[in-house]
Amino acid sequence: MSNTPERSASAAETHSADLEQGFLAKIESETKVEPKDWMPDAYRKTLIRQIAQHAHSEVVGMQPEGNWITRAPTLHRKIGLLAKVQDECGHGLYLYSAAETLGTSREELVTALHEGRMKYSSIFNYPTLTWADIGAIGWLVDGAAIVNQISLCRTSYGPYARAMVRICKEESFHQRQGYAMMVTLAKGTASQISMAQDALNRWWWPSLMMFGPHDSESSHSSQSMAWKIKRQSNDELRQRFIDITVPQAGHLKLTIPDPKLKWNEARGHYDFGAIDWDEFWAAVNGPGLCGDKRMKTRTNAHENGQWVRQAAQTYARKHSGSHQTA
């Protein structure tokens, strides 16, 4: 019996359905999806968007802290901050490599960022006005990142999960480093205590916004949860961060800038005030306070580093050729 177009189409649909069922079974059984496995196009695109945004955030996120390397108060602090910024660069490289396993290139991702077709976390569009901001970023921003990223160690895509294990170990050290800086300031002079409180006032709410909009308003959250790309919702992660961080602020004898913050015995969590979502969306959709500056710095660095990439590629080709000749 010859194949008719209808019969061929039916066979293709059956095969596609079988692949889809196999993929969903793998997700349900907590088996990691690997690069050579079949996956829906929407799953692949969601991962590329999320991993790329994460990678861009690590690279652009070097700027607010890198701005203070030459102004660190002591050699010890300078060395620690330099090491941290280098770590963030390495995180970006891990994540770009993970994204490349999905069939996209690093060059495509970087070009999309520079052309405004991809985003990075809006938290990095806020300025670092004082040395205390460096401590607050380590304590709050990296602290929020860890809460989110620990759950990503169990994400369904294997290369992303494995990259996150390494990243979380280093981010955990960054958070402790930032908190230690805040402890030093909080035990210092009246001017240092005031500087620490001011940094907390300015970074608290943006840190809560890092987890994204409420679950009911998130366009990606529900499907990402179904595919187990995300393991906890935005609101669950935000609540966990607040519950962890408020006692830490108490130890510092600093005040969280939220008059509605209080412990709810019935819920077993802290209640907190309303987030200014207008500020959040303005930061996401626009340049924010420093967005234009961040992107100009990033694109200039990329263009000025072109010769380094070309030299490395030339060396790699030459080195590869010599091995083949041998």
C-alpha positions in Angstrom: 0.0 0.0 0.0 1.5 3.3 -1.1 1.9 6.2 1.3 -0.6 8.9 0.8 -0.1 12.5 2.0 -2.8 11.9 4.6 -1.1 8.7 5.9 2.3 10.4 6.1 0.8 13.4 8.0 -0.9 11.0 10.4 2.4 9.1 11.0 4.3 12.4 11.6 1.6 13.5 14.1 1.8 10.2 15.9 5.6 10.4 16.1 5.5 13.9 17.4 3.0 13.0 20.0 5.2 10.1 21.1 8.2 12.4 21.4 6.1 14.9 23.5 4.9 12.1 25.8 8.4 10.9 26.3 9.6 14.4 27.1 6.8 14.9 29.6 7.5 11.6 31.2 11.2 12.6 31.6 10.1 15.8 33.3 7.7 14.0 35.6 10.3 11.4 36.6 12.9 14.1 37.5 15.3 12.9 34.8 17.4 15.7 33.4 16.8 16.8 29.8 20.1 16.8 28.0 21.2 18.7 24.8 20.8 15.8 22.4 17.3 14.8 23.8 14.2 15.8 21.9 12.4 18.8 23.5 9.6 21.1 22.4 10.6 24.3 20.6 8.8 26.3 23.2 10.9 24.7 26.0 14.1 25.4 24.1 13.2 29.0 23.5 12.2 29.5 27.1 15.5 28.1 28.3 17.5 30.3 25.8 15.6 33.4 27.0 16.1 32.6 30.7 19.7 31.4 30.6 20.8 34.3 28.3 19.2 36.9 30.5 20.9 35.3 33.5 24.3 35.3 31.6 23.8 38.9 30.5 23.0 39.9 34.1 26.2 38.3 35.4 28.3 40.3 32.9 26.5 43.6 33.1 26.3 43.1 36.9 30.1 43.4 37.1 29.8 47.2 36.4 28.2 48.6 39.6 30.8 46.9 41.8 33.7 47.2 39.4 33.2 50.9 39.7 34.4 50.7 43.3 37.5 48.5 42.8 39.9 51.5 42.6 38.1 53.2 45.5 38.0 50.3 48.0 39.0 51.5 51.5 41.7 48.9 52.1 43.9 46.6 50.1 42.0 43.6 51.6 38.7 45.0 50.5 40.1 45.7 47.0 41.4 42.2 46.6 38.1 40.7 47.7 36.0 42.9 45.4 38.3 42.2 42.5 37.9 38.5 43.0 34.2 38.8 43.2 33.9 40.7 40.0 36.0 38.1 38.3 33.7 35.4 39.6 30.7 37.2 38.1 32.5 37.2 34.7 33.1 33.4 35.1 29.4 32.9 35.9 28.5 34.6 32.6 30.8 32.3 30.7 29.3 29.2 32.4 25.8 30.3 31.4 26.6 31.3 27.8 28.1 27.9 27.4 24.9 26.3 28.8 22.8 28.4 26.4 25.1 27.3 23.5 24.1 23.6 24.1 20.6 24.6 23.0 21.7 25.5 19.5 22.4 29.2 19.7 25.8 30.9 19.7 27.3 33.3 22.2 27.8 35.8 19.5 24.0 35.7 18.7 23.2 36.2 22.4 25.6 39.1 22.9 24.4 40.8 19.7 20.8 40.5 20.9 21.7 42.1 24.2 23.5 45.0 22.5 20.6 45.5 20.1 18.1 45.6 22.9 16.4 42.4 21.9 17.4 40.7 25.1 17.4 42.0 28.7 19.4 41.7 31.9 18.2 42.1 35.4 17.0 45.7 36.0 18.6 45.6 39.5 21.9 46.6 37.8 20.4 49.8 36.5 20.6 51.3 40.0 23.7 53.3 40.9 26.3 52.5 43.6 26.6 55.8 45.4 28.7 54.8 48.4 31.0 52.0 49.6 28.1 50.7 51.7 26.3 50.0 48.5 28.9 47.3 47.8 28.1 45.6 51.1 24.3 46.0 50.4 24.6 44.4 47.0 26.5 41.4 48.4 24.1 41.0 51.2 20.8 41.7 49.5 21.2 41.4 45.7 23.4 38.3 45.9 21.3 37.0 48.8 18.1 37.3 46.6 20.0 35.7 43.7 21.0 32.7 45.9 17.4 32.1 47.0 16.4 32.0 43.4 19.4 30.1 42.1 19.4 27.3 44.7 16.1 26.1 43.3 17.6 26.3 39.8 20.2 23.7 40.8 17.2 21.3 40.4 16.0 22.7 37.1 15.0 20.2 34.5 17.7 21.1 31.9 20.9 19.3 32.8 23.6 21.8 31.6 21.8 24.7 33.3 21.4 22.8 36.6 25.1 21.8 36.6 26.2 25.4 35.9 24.1 26.6 38.8 25.7 24.2 41.3 29.1 25.9 40.8 27.6 29.4 40.6 25.7 29.0 43.9 28.8 28.0 45.8 30.5 31.2 44.7 27.4 33.4 45.2 27.0 32.1 48.7 30.5 33.4 49.5 29.7 36.7 47.9 26.6 37.1 50.1 28.7 36.3 53.2 31.3 38.8 52.1 28.7 41.5 51.6 27.1 40.8 55.0 30.5 41.0 56.7 31.0 44.4 55.2 27.7 45.5 56.5 28.5 44.2 60.0 31.7 46.2 60.0 29.9 49.4 58.9 27.1 48.8 61.5 29.6 48.6 64.3 31.5 51.7 63.1 31.1 55.4 63.5 27.8 57.2 63.4 28.6 58.2 59.8 29.3 54.6 58.8 26.1 53.4 60.4 24.1 56.1 58.6 25.8 55.1 55.3 24.8 51.4 55.9 21.2 52.4 56.7 21.0 54.5 53.6 22.3 51.7 51.4 19.7 49.3 52.9 17.0 51.9 52.3 17.8 52.2 48.6 18.5 48.5 47.9 15.7 46.7 49.9 12.8 47.2 47.5 14.8 46.7 44.3 16.0 43.4 45.8 12.4 42.3 46.3 11.6 43.2 42.7 14.4 40.8 41.5 12.0 37.9 41.9 9.7 39.3 39.2 6.0 40.2 39.2 3.4 38.4 41.2 2.7 35.0 39.9 -0.7 36.0 38.6 1.0 38.7 36.5 3.9 36.7 35.2 3.7 35.7 31.5 6.3 32.9 31.8 6.1 31.5 35.4 3.3 28.9 35.1 4.7 27.1 32.0 8.2 27.2 33.4 6.9 25.6 36.6 5.1 22.9 34.6 8.3 22.1 32.7 10.2 22.3 36.0 12.6 24.9 34.7 11.5 26.9 37.7 10.9 24.9 40.9 9.3 27.6 43.0 7.1 30.6 42.1 8.1 34.3 42.2 6.1 35.0 45.3 7.3 31.9 47.2 10.9 32.8 46.5 10.4 36.5 47.5 8.7 35.4 50.8 11.6 33.1 51.6 14.1 35.9 51.0 12.3 38.2 53.3 12.0 35.6 56.0 15.8 34.9 55.9 16.9 38.5 55.6 14.8 40.4 58.2 16.5 38.7 61.2 19.9 39.5 59.6 18.9 43.2 59.5 18.0 42.9 63.2 21.4 41.6 64.0 22.9 44.6 62.3 20.5 46.9 64.2 19.5 48.4 60.9 15.8 49.1 60.0 14.1 47.6 57.0 12.4 50.5 55.2 8.9 49.0 55.4 6.6 50.2 58.1 4.2 47.3 57.4 6.8 44.6 57.9 5.8 42.4 60.8 5.8 38.7 61.8 2.6 36.9 61.2 2.4 34.0 63.6 -0.6 32.4 61.9 1.2 32.2 58.5 4.7 31.6 59.9 6.0 34.3 57.7 6.7 38.0 57.6 3.9 40.3 56.2 5.3 43.1 54.2 4.1 46.3 52.4 3.1 46.7 48.7 5.9 46.8 46.2 6.0 49.8 43.8 5.4 47.9 40.6 5.4 51.1 38.5 9.0 51.5 39.4 9.6 47.8 38.6 8.1 48.0 35.1 9.8 51.3 34.4 13.1 49.7 35.2 12.3 46.6 33.1 11.0 48.5 30.1 13.2 51.5 30.2 16.8 52.4 30.8 16.2 53.1 34.5 18.7 55.3 36.3 21.9 53.8 34.7 20.7 51.6 31.8 22.1 53.7 29.0 25.4 54.0 30.8 25.5 50.3 31.5 24.9 49.3 27.8 27.3 51.9 26.5 30.0 50.5 28.8 29.2 46.9 27.8 29.2 47.6 24.0 32.4 49.6 24.2 34.1 46.8 26.1 32.9 44.3 23.6 34.2 46.4 20.6 37.5 47.2 22.3 38.0 43.5 23.1 37.5 42.4 19.5 41.3 42.1 18.8 41.6 39.8 21.8 38.9 37.4 20.6 40.4 37.5 17.1 43.9 36.7 18.5 42.5 33.8 20.6 40.6 32.4 17.6 43.7 32.6 15.4 45.8 30.9 18.0 43.2 28.2 18.4 43.1 27.5 14.7 46.9 27.4 14.5 47.2 25.2 17.5 44.5 22.8 16.2 46.3 22.6 12.8 49.6 21.7 14.4 48.0 18.9 16.3 46.4 17.6 13.1 49.7 17.8 11.3 51.4 15.9 14.1 
